[in-house]
Amino acid sequence: MHHPTVVALAVVTLGTATVAAVYWFKSAAVDMPQIAEPIASISDAPEQHVQISAINADNVRNALLVASELNKKAAIWTGVSALLGALATVAGTIW
């Protein structure tokens, strides 16, 4: 029979690992924006190309910021899960 502390640590480890997995999944599922195409040629309207390129870059940047924030949360939860898993292992050898 396992000590209740070991079982509790294992259950909490499972919970934190699940939270991390959800954040990893969400970060991989961030929608990247559609890239806008200029209507005129670059020689006819260079300012339009510059403006659309800036908008496209900003939209992609914003999506990457969302994904990176989710990755950061996932990494923290993964670290907590690893620490709790190690504690459960050590506790299991003691009790």
C-alpha positions in Angstrom: 0.0 0.0 0.0 1.3 3.4 -0.9 1.5 6.2 1.5 -1.2 8.8 1.1 1.4 11.6 0.5 2.9 9.6 -2.4 -0.5 9.1 -4.0 -1.4 12.8 -3.5 1.8 13.9 -5.1 1.2 11.6 -8.0 -2.3 12.9 -8.5 -1.2 16.6 -8.3 1.7 15.7 -10.8 -0.9 14.3 -13.2 -3.0 17.5 -12.8 -0.1 19.9 -13.4 1.1 17.8 -16.4 -2.4 18.0 -17.9 -2.5 21.8 -17.4 0.9 22.0 -19.2 -0.3 19.8 -22.0 -3.4 22.1 -22.5 -1.2 25.1 -22.7 1.2 23.4 -25.2 -1.8 22.4 -27.3 -3.3 25.9 -27.3 0.1 27.4 -28.3 0.3 25.1 -31.2 -3.3 26.0 -32.3 -2.9 29.8 -32.4 -4.3 31.1 -35.6 -1.9 32.8 -37.9 -3.4 35.7 -39.7 -4.1 35.7 -43.4 -1.5 37.6 -45.4 -3.0 40.5 -47.2 -1.9 40.9 -50.9 -1.5 44.4 -52.4 -4.0 45.2 -55.2 -1.5 47.2 -57.4 2.0 46.3 -58.5 4.9 47.5 -56.4 6.0 49.8 -59.2 2.6 51.5 -59.3 2.0 51.8 -55.6 5.2 51.2 -53.5 3.6 52.9 -50.5 0.8 50.4 -50.5 3.2 47.5 -50.5 5.1 49.0 -47.6 1.9 49.6 -45.6 0.5 46.2 -46.3 3.9 44.6 -45.4 3.9 46.5 -42.1 0.4 45.4 -41.3 1.1 41.8 -42.2 4.3 41.8 -40.0 2.4 43.3 -37.1 -0.4 40.7 -37.4 2.1 37.9 -37.4 4.0 39.4 -34.5 0.8 39.6 -32.4 0.0 35.9 -33.1 3.5 34.9 -32.2 3.2 36.9 -28.9 0.1 35.0 -28.0 1.8 31.7 -28.8 4.9 32.6 -26.9 2.9 33.6 -23.8 1.1 30.2 -23.9 4.4 28.4 -24.3 5.8 30.3 -21.3 2.9 29.1 -19.2 3.2 25.6 -20.5 6.9 25.6 -19.6 6.2 26.8 -16.1 3.6 24.1 -15.6 5.9 21.5 -17.0 8.6 22.5 -14.6 6.2 22.3 -11.6 5.0 18.9 -12.9 8.6 17.6 -13.1 9.4 18.8 -9.6 6.3 17.2 -8.2 7.0 14.0 -10.1 10.5 13.9 -8.6 9.1 14.5 -5.1 6.6 11.7 -5.6 9.4 9.4 -6.6 11.6 10.3 -3.6 8.6 10.0 -1.3 7.8 6.6 -2.8 11.2 5.3 -1.9 11.0 6.7 1.6 7.5 5.4 2.5 
